[in-house]
Amino acid sequence: MAKDTLKKIVDLFDGEVFLKCDGFDDCVIGCCFDKDVPRLMYSKKKMMAKMVKQGMTKEQAIEYFVFNIEDGYVGEKKPLFCEDEFID
């Protein structure tokens, strides 16, 4: 179902180019336009859960996320990450 979210966004904003986080299509929860720049929004909670499910400890997942995803600069279309840990 979450992959449907990404497909709906891409279909809705036909022609826009969104920068994605490889392997986390099912963690997309929305998009926004920051100064007319299209950016995908990912659930940090879902990303962490996915990494843990793939064999990382929670601490390893946090470290990997911070150093390799969140802090990496990949341009102005870099995705945004929602702090949604408090949401069920």
Rosetta blueprint (number, residue, H / E / L):
1 M L
2 A H
3 K H
4 D H
5 T H
6 L H
7 K H
8 K H
9 I H
10 V H
11 D H
12 L H
13 F L
14 D L
15 G L
16 E L
17 V L
18 F L
19 L L
20 K L
21 C L
22 D L
23 G L
24 F L
25 D H
26 D H
27 C H
28 V E
29 I E
30 G E
31 C E
32 C E
33 F E
34 D E
35 K L
36 D L
37 V E
38 P E
39 R E
40 L E
41 M E
42 Y E
43 S E
44 K H
45 K H
46 K H
47 M H
48 M H
49 A H
50 K H
51 M H
52 V H
53 K H
54 Q L
55 G L
56 M L
57 T L
58 K H
59 E H
60 Q H
61 A H
62 I H
63 E H
64 Y H
65 F H
66 V H
67 F H
68 N H
69 I H
70 E H
71 D L
72 G L
73 Y L
74 V L
75 G L
76 E L
77 K L
78 K L
79 P L
80 L E
81 F E
82 C E
83 E L
84 D L
85 E L
86 F L
87 I L
88 D L
